[in-house]
Amino acid sequence: MLQLDFYGTLVAASLVLLLGRGLVKRVGFLRAYNIPEPVAGGLVVALVLLALRGLEVEVRFDTSLQTPLMLAFFATIGLSADFASLKRGGRVVGIFLLAVVGLLVVQNAMGIGLAKALGLDPLMGLLTGSVTLAGGHGTGAAWGTVFSEKYNLASASELAMASATFGLVLGGLIGGPVARLLIKRVQSPGGLEPEKTRMPKGFEQPNKERSITAFSFIETLALIAVSLLAGTLLNGQLHGTAFELPTFVCVLFVGVVLRNGLSALGLYQVFEREVSVLGNVSLSLFLAIALMSLKLWDLASLALPIFIILAAQTLVMALFAIFVTFRIMGSHYDAAVLAAGHCGFGLGATPTAIANMQAVTQRYGPSQIAFLVVPMVGAFFIDIINVIVIKLYLALPFFAVT
């Protein structure tokens, strides 16, 4: 077994990103279908590691940097959100939220229905529904423990981790192709400004050059650090209460308060271009580490019925994005980018959604509304709503605790 330490893992993650960029540049298929660079590079490395494991060679990474990078990314999302923008996006956020809720209901109905049809415990269907797909690894781990201890479901945690991994991979793969299909239907990109008429904002186009100075870098780094510290402390205070939230939501909330509080007091204006640069660095490295350290053999261990359910969920996600999300969001260019983002966190996680949208906007042009709406819904609302939907399903008669 080869164990890479912190520095070795950081080097490996950087090389994965460079590999992904090279692949997307040189492989027309990846470029045409807007596959994110971290996904392309990360999956290639994960496949190589799977082959090495078959030769009884195992490589392990130090993933201690993964969580701080994810939290730093959400801190930059919060620091990029000003109340004026949130107000402008209010109606669109509400409409998109309806699409998100609809998908959660459909995912669980599909999972439970297929599980019963295949002779499995309905809990397995729920576990391969919104618990792990929209919820990700964290939510899956939490509910896997509940299903094991309260409902006596065997191997619930292992199934949750494997299902969440499946969703993370597929969420990063289907978003680009779905957006490409939808953009072909759009005659004019929704009244979109030509790319050269303005600088892209936030996370729209991560490869655009942005002016940075050493002092401004330290200022922005300090804001991110404060968001991480205060968000972690807030999460500790809320732990075990009725208001408990995931750590990344607390960090994002602190970022929003910092951004708007400092601005309202006239003390400091956040340097958006630098925030987006640091956010994109955090996002890219987080995805690279997450994907290159995937244990694809966990997917291979899934029983055929579970694999059938997850494959069906992937198809449903793509169809839902095409026929529901795209249409109710207006059937224009921004709606296509939103559909790509929905695929990302509908099957995987919010960072995957952002990577999907970046791959699309890097090729076709900016979409400010998509980068306003998706992080807000994916970070603030989906976890809370998902818990409510899951509990409503658990109230059904065939889930009664025996």
Secondary structure, DSSP 8 states (H G I E B T S, - for coil): -EE--HHHHHHHHHHHHHHHHHHHHH-HHHHHTT--HHHHHHHHHHHHHHHHHHTT--EE---TTHHHHHHHHHHHHHHT--HHHHHHTHHHHHHHHHHHHHHHHHHHHHHHHHHHHTT--HHHHHIIIIITTTTHHHHHHHHHHHHHHHH--TTHHHHHHHHHHHHHHHHHHHHHHHHHHHHHH-SS-TT---GGGS---TTS-TTS-----HHHHHHHHHHHHHHHHHHHHHHHHHTTSTT---HHHHHHHHHHHHHHHHHHTTS----HHHHHHHHHHHHHHHHHHHHHT--HHHHHTS-HHHHHHHHHHHHHHHHHIIIIIHHHTTSSHHHHHHHHHHHHHHHT-HHHHHHHHHHHHHHH---HHHHHHHHHIIIIIHHHHHHHHHHHHHTSGGG---
